[in-house]
Amino acid sequence: MVMVSMTPDAEITLDEEDVQLDDELMAAIAAAEAAVESLAEDYPAQLSQDAGTLADALTRLRSAAPYTEEHAAASVDAFGVLHDIKGQAGSFGFDIATRLAGPYCEALRGMRQVAPGMIDLLDEATSTLCDIAVAAEREEFGPRVDDLLRRLAECSTPAGK
């Protein structure tokens, strides 16, 4: 049973001593925490795999003629991989990968044709994601990520603005 008291401002406060969790719920919480920890241990391999999938999509972007369905499909695939990385990496302690993937993901959102300069930047971002996946110290990638994000912003800004 949870005891609830109301403050004069009508906020609900719970006294920690009044909250009791049964053994079944505690076991479920422990199992969920163990599952997340296991996924976190496996995430570097997943990030490497995602970077490989992104590299494949970029290869397809380069080889497909602009304004074709093949080019558009490769762009959508690249967006999807970046979206996955943006959403997953931070959950497993790879905040730097999320910081890099997020803006690139957003730059590709709805883009069916990708300019060669953007593909070059995406290649560099992919290489950086591969390096992040195997690095012991991910913080060292901050300047590299900052540079890639700056260059993406420049690439995305129309001339004269």
C-alpha positions as CSV (number, residue, x, y, z in Angstrom):
1,M,0.0,0.0,0.0
2,V,1.3,3.5,-0.9
3,M,0.7,6.3,1.5
4,V,0.0,9.6,-0.2
5,S,-0.1,13.0,1.5
6,M,-1.1,16.3,-0.1
7,T,0.8,19.4,0.5
8,P,-1.0,22.8,0.7
9,D,-0.1,23.3,-3.0
10,A,-1.8,20.0,-3.9
11,E,1.4,18.3,-4.8
12,I,1.6,14.6,-4.0
13,T,4.5,13.4,-2.0
14,L,5.4,9.8,-1.2
15,D,7.4,8.8,1.8
16,E,10.0,6.2,0.6
17,E,9.3,4.1,3.7
18,D,5.7,3.9,2.7
19,V,6.4,2.4,-0.8
20,Q,6.6,-1.3,-0.7
21,L,7.4,-3.4,-3.7
22,D,6.7,-7.1,-3.7
23,D,9.3,-9.7,-4.6
24,E,7.8,-10.4,-8.0
25,L,8.0,-6.8,-9.0
26,M,11.5,-6.5,-7.7
27,A,12.6,-9.6,-9.7
28,A,11.0,-8.1,-12.8
29,I,12.9,-4.9,-12.3
30,A,16.2,-6.7,-11.8
31,A,15.6,-8.8,-14.9
32,A,14.9,-5.7,-17.0
33,E,18.0,-4.0,-15.7
34,A,20.1,-7.1,-16.6
35,A,18.6,-7.2,-20.1
36,V,19.5,-3.5,-20.7
37,E,23.0,-4.1,-19.3
38,S,23.4,-7.0,-21.7
39,L,22.2,-4.9,-24.7
40,A,24.7,-2.2,-23.7
41,E,27.5,-4.7,-23.7
42,D,26.5,-5.7,-27.2
43,Y,25.9,-2.2,-28.5
44,P,29.4,-1.6,-30.0
45,A,28.9,-4.5,-32.3
46,Q,25.5,-3.2,-33.2
47,L,26.9,0.3,-33.9
48,S,29.6,-1.3,-36.2
49,Q,26.9,-3.2,-38.0
50,D,24.7,-0.1,-38.4
51,A,27.7,1.8,-39.7
52,G,28.3,-0.9,-42.3
53,T,24.7,-0.8,-43.4
54,L,25.0,3.0,-43.7
55,A,28.2,2.6,-45.8
56,D,26.2,0.2,-48.1
57,A,23.5,2.8,-48.5
58,L,26.1,5.4,-49.4
59,T,27.6,3.1,-52.0
60,R,24.2,2.7,-53.5
61,L,23.7,6.5,-53.4
62,R,26.9,7.0,-55.4
63,S,26.1,4.4,-57.9
64,A,22.5,5.2,-58.6
65,A,21.7,8.0,-61.0
66,P,20.1,11.0,-59.4
67,Y,16.3,11.3,-59.6
68,T,15.8,7.6,-59.8
69,E,13.9,5.3,-57.4
70,E,17.2,3.5,-56.6
71,H,18.8,6.8,-55.5
72,A,15.7,7.7,-53.4
73,A,15.6,4.3,-51.8
74,A,19.2,4.5,-50.8
75,S,18.6,7.9,-49.3
76,V,15.7,6.5,-47.3
77,D,17.8,3.6,-46.1
78,A,20.6,6.0,-45.0
79,F,18.1,8.1,-43.1
80,G,16.7,4.9,-41.4
81,V,20.0,3.8,-40.2
82,L,20.9,7.2,-38.9
83,H,17.5,7.4,-37.2
84,D,18.2,4.1,-35.4
85,I,21.6,5.2,-34.2
86,K,20.2,8.6,-33.1
87,G,17.6,6.8,-31.0
88,Q,19.6,3.9,-29.6
89,A,23.2,5.0,-29.1
90,G,22.6,7.4,-26.2
91,S,20.6,4.7,-24.3
92,F,23.8,2.6,-24.2
93,G,26.3,5.3,-23.3
94,F,27.2,6.3,-26.8
95,D,26.0,9.9,-26.5
96,I,28.7,11.1,-29.0
97,A,27.2,8.8,-31.7
98,T,23.7,10.2,-31.0
99,R,25.1,13.7,-31.2
100,L,26.6,12.9,-34.6
101,A,23.8,10.8,-36.1
102,G,20.9,13.1,-35.0
103,P,21.7,16.1,-37.2
104,Y,22.7,13.9,-40.2
105,C,19.5,12.0,-39.8
106,E,17.5,15.3,-39.8
107,A,19.4,16.5,-42.8
108,L,18.3,13.4,-44.8
109,R,14.7,13.5,-43.5
110,G,12.5,13.6,-46.6
111,M,15.5,14.0,-48.9
112,R,15.1,11.7,-52.0
113,Q,18.2,13.1,-53.8
114,V,21.5,13.5,-52.0
115,A,24.2,15.8,-53.4
116,P,27.7,14.4,-53.9
117,G,29.1,16.8,-51.2
118,M,26.5,15.5,-48.7
119,I,27.4,11.9,-49.6
120,D,31.1,12.8,-48.9
121,L,30.2,14.2,-45.5
122,L,28.1,11.1,-44.8
123,D,31.1,8.9,-45.6
124,E,33.2,10.8,-43.1
125,A,30.4,10.6,-40.5
126,T,30.1,6.8,-41.1
127,S,33.9,6.4,-40.7
128,T,33.6,8.3,-37.4
129,L,30.8,6.1,-36.2
130,C,32.9,3.0,-37.0
131,D,35.8,4.5,-35.0
132,I,33.5,5.4,-32.1
133,A,32.1,1.8,-31.9
134,V,35.6,0.4,-31.2
135,A,37.1,3.2,-29.1
136,A,37.7,2.9,-25.4
137,E,37.4,6.6,-24.9
138,R,34.6,8.0,-26.9
139,E,35.0,11.6,-25.6
140,E,38.1,12.0,-27.7
141,F,35.8,12.2,-30.8
142,G,34.2,15.5,-29.7
143,P,36.4,17.7,-31.9
144,R,35.9,15.4,-34.9
145,V,32.1,15.3,-34.4
146,D,32.0,19.1,-33.9
147,D,33.8,19.6,-37.2
148,L,31.4,17.2,-39.0
149,L,28.4,19.0,-37.5
150,R,29.9,22.4,-38.5
151,R,30.5,21.2,-42.1
152,L,27.0,19.7,-42.2
153,A,25.5,23.1,-41.2
154,E,27.5,24.8,-43.9
155,C,26.4,22.3,-46.5
156,S,22.8,22.6,-45.4
157,T,22.7,26.4,-45.4
158,P,21.8,28.0,-48.8
159,A,24.4,30.2,-50.3
160,G,24.2,33.8,-49.2
161,K,22.7,33.2,-45.8
